[in-house]
């Protein structure tokens, strides 16, 4: 099925088998392995990506359903030309606040944090972040630092002029 | 996943025709029930007919005492839409309790209503808010629409286009949710109208139902103390790994009290 997708800013026209999940297209066909498969049952959020700015679980959407949409994966967040060595403020905050232990859930957590800013603005309290992380699981149980990182990242997005609807 | 054909119709007529030509066909809206069902081989469709390209199936409008919500409207939209918040804040609050933020960005009202999972949240709201389910072929009152576990008044290939909710004086939804699936172990939606109170219960039984004793007690006296005196018989309720029937019956009263408190 011919499908047009913009992935991390690059337009693609792809012939995709209808049963291909978005996460399979990203990882297996395009080599974008930053989007992880944790549970494969829409619980854990390791496969979160942004589609037209809204976070969704790439394990529970068919790639062909997103014809015409713009997808941002964790690989598309950093900037700085071909090296892409300038981290997105939310990524930088995860590093600064040690918002990860094994790192498996991190791409989904970063995407979830960015979308919280879209929903609630830059000034996030701990209760809001904890509630809005209900669709993301960290099996290292590193939630304390994840919440700190998202809180700081949301503020940093304001200072860096990052649009709330990234 | 096992492969299937896929159609992207641009009108309801095209959708109906793609469904008719599709062998074992299924409509897909947000896909948050259907895709897990296909992955686990509970469903093995030959053709998926995607309704996302059909115009006119999303959005919220108010017409007199009815609030109409398009079938493809996401839970996230219902949770945050200003018209919903002003007309039926209890419905917005309910939508905000479905799944998690990513699920709410994708799941739709029409998908839930067509699927009729016995632990889904929306069916309780449709029952309590005396809703009308409009389709490409006609319309159904909620009371006659929900026909037990995963069963509805929809004919094969009938497409839900929008749902009309009667605007109440006050309403609220209280839910005791399974911490993993976030589906309702018991969910109670209470709606107070000028002439009567309606109560929809989900999760507790094999399908959504109205709770006649609670409606009578709250119509006479809309208060938490009146709700506390209502009893639900465990006879027809579910027993499963999550909760026994007697526990669900007790939980229903607790949820009823919470909902009445929020709606007072």
Interface residues (C-beta under 8 A of the other chain):
Chain A: X1 X17 X18 X19 X21 X40 X41 X42 X43 X45 X48 X54 X55 X56 X57 X60 X61 X62 X64 X65 X67 X112 X115 X116 X119 X132 X134 X135 X136
Chain B: X1 X2 X3 X4 X5 X6 X8 X28 X31 X32 X35 X36 X38 X39 X48 X50 X52 X76 X80 X99 X100 X101 X102 X103 X105 X106 X180 X181 X182
